[in-house]
Amino acid sequence: MRITVRFQDRAIEEFDTNTLTTDSALGRTNALTDLRITLDDGLWVEASWYRVTSSEGTDMPLAQRSAGCRLHVLSEEEVAQVRSVELDGRLQWVRVGPDLCDVSRLDETADLFYDADEPARSMAGRAVWLHDYLRDALADEFSGPDGERLTCAMLGMTEASYEFVSALAANVYGDEDSF
């Protein structure tokens, strides 16, 4: 996996995990590498592997999962300077206002609820349409004090990021346009 990080100062940093799996997986001890990417107090990569062990009396050897290591790829301070993060060339997180937005979460929510006939022409327009749709459709579930936070979380955004993107969308799309 290639992790490409683009910073606000236009710097690019790339991390490559492809060497964590051997070229001949079944001929060596590592058949598969399991990577978990998290964005919490920094950007983390947790790597585990499936170690091939000999299994006498069976047709196929068993590959057992072995806990690997945790790599602190970017500190919290470095993440604050990140513009976007791609995983194998696919955009995963992008800065929307003050925070990073989980683009895959927004895409998943759009796949579940988005009406293809709605003319939103951008990520911002789609996020605003989905936000309003979810607030109406799930009014009972999101009626409490955490309703706005939960709605934004379904979009892969913080409340601050949603406020930023909705203000921009309001400037881009006039009253004659609908989401």
N, C-alpha and C positions, 0 to 999 in steps of 0.2 A: 504494500500500500504506500502510496505517495501522499504525504500531507504537505500541502502548499499553503503557507501563511503569507498574506500580503498586509503590510503595515501602512499606517497613515502617512508615514514619511516616504512612501513609495519603495521601501526596501521589501525584498522577497526572501523568505527562508523556506527551504524545502527539506523535509525529512523523508527518508526512504527506509521502509521496513522489509523490502523484498528479500533481503539476505537472511531473514529469520526462518525461511523455509528452504530446505536443501533442494538442489536441482534434481536429485533422484530420491524422492521422498521415501519410497518403499524400500530402497536399498540402503538406507541410512536410519538413524534413530529418530529423526523428526519427520513425521508424515504430514503434519498440518500445524500452522501457527494460528492462534486465536487472538485477535486484537480487539480491545475495547477502548474506544476513544471517549473521554469525558471532558467536559468544560465546567469546572467548579472553581476552586481556588487556583486557577491556572488551567493549562491544557495538559491532560494526562493521557498516556498510552499504557494500557495494561496488556502485557504479552504473556500468553500461556502457550504451551505446545502439547502435541500429542506424540508421546514417545512410543515407538514400536517396540514391543517386547515379544520374545519368542513364546509361543503357546504350543507346547507339545501336545500332540494328539488332535490338533485342529487343522482344518484346511487353510485357514487364514490367521496370520498373527493379529494380536489385539493391540490397538493403539490406545494407551491410557493417557488421559489428560493430566498434565503436570502444571502446577502453578508456576508461573514465570516470574516476571518482575514488573514493577511499576516505574514508568519513566515520566519525570516531570519535564515535559517538553518546553512549556512556557510558564513563567511565573505569572501571578495575578497582575503585577505591574506591566509585564509585557503584553498580556491579553488586553489591557486597557488601551494599548496602542495598535491593536489589530484592526484592520479594515475588513478582511475576509479570510475564511479558511476553506480550502477545498480538500476533499478526500478523493483520490484517484481522478482528479479533474472535474469532479462534481461539487458545486457550491454547497457547503454544509451550513456555514454561519456567515452572516454579513452584518456589518454595523448599520443599524437603523437608529439614527439619533444617538443617544448616549450608550446604548447597549447592543450586544450581538443578538441577532435574530436567528432562530433555528429554521432555516429555509426548508429543510425536509419536513419539519412539523407543519409548516404552513402549507406545503404541497399535499401532505397527507390529509389535512383538514379540508383543503380545497377538493381533493378527490372524493371525499365523503359527502360534502354538502354543496359544492359550488354549482350553480346553474350556468351551463354553457351559453345560454342565451343572454346572460348579463354582459354588457359591453365593457367591462373593466379591461383596460389596456396595459396595466402595469401591476407589479407586485403590490404597490400602495393601494391602487384601486381595488384589487382583489381582497386585500386584508381588510379594508374598510367595509366592503360588501359582506364578507364573511363575518366580521365582528357584529354588524347590525343584524344579520340573519341569525346568528347564534344567540344573541341577546333576546331576540323575539321568539325563536323556536324553543329555546331552553330557559324561558323566563322563570319557571318554577325552580329549576336547579340553581340558577344564578341570581336569585332574588336577594340573597344575604349580603353581608358586608364584603365578602370575598368575591362577589359576582364578577366584578370587572377584572380582577386579577386572574380568576379562572378562565374567563373568556379570552383574555390576552395570552394565557398559557397555552390554550388550544391552538392559538395562532403561532406559537413559538416565540412570542414576544413578551417583554415586560410592559407594564402599563406606561412607563415613560417612552419606550420605543413606539408603542401604539399611538400615544398622543402626538409624537413627532410625525409619524407617517400619516396620520389622519389629517393633521394640519396641512401638510404638503399636498395631500390628495384633494383637499378642499380648494386649494389654490389652483391645482391643475385642472380639475373637473369643475366646470361652471354649473350653475343651477339647471341649465338646459340639458346637461349630461346626467345620466343616471348610472349608478354602479350596477 
